[in-house]
Amino acid sequence: MSRRRGRPLAPEEEDLWRAVKKTVTPLFPEKIGPPPPAALSAAEPEAQRPLVHAPPTAAPAPPPKPTLPKLHPFGKRERQAVNRGRIAIDGRLDLHGYRQDEAHARLSGFLSHAQVMGWKVVLVITGKGRPGGDFQSLHDHERGVLRRVVPLWLSLPEFRRVVLGYEDAGPGHGGGGALYVRIRKRK
């Protein structure tokens, strides 16, 4: 893949160029093919011939990451049973008025407690966000922060050992401002 520009190299320049090529490691050895047979002269000893690098072997696969338990959303019948009160809600956590760091700590503690107590379904109330008096506040991206982040938290690895699944609550339990959370059995 050499491009000749200008004048041809003098014999001492060719020797110098060969010496430099021996000290360089190619970035993409798989793109370099074997040298053409005419390029290897019989005058060059075997030790001075340029080495053709073999394509790199595939790196060993990293060890598999420990799999997290999957989240299982409520089935239609189970959700209806919770909405209608046939399946009892074992505990409630109201996060109204808390900052994100405080709410995260309270949620973590509450869910751990629920698992220890053997509860099956709990209600986490996030609120729908504070409605403002003007038009701009209705469309503010900061409205209902906990409503947006609590489902993200429940999907994190730290909560997966406790949370089996979650769904938006029914209208009687807060609708979009609350979540039903199923608790995983303690091992």
Secondary structure, 3 states (H helix, E strand, C coil): CCCCCCCCCCHHHHHHHHHHHHHCCCCCHHHCCCCCHHHCCCCCCHHHCCCCCCCCCCCCCCCCCCCCCCCCCCCHHHHHHHHHCCCCCCEEEECCCCCHHHHHHHHHHHHHHHHHHCCCEEEEECCCCCCCCCHHHHCCCCCCHHHHHHHHHHCCHHHHCCEEEEEECCHHHCHHHEEEEEECCCC
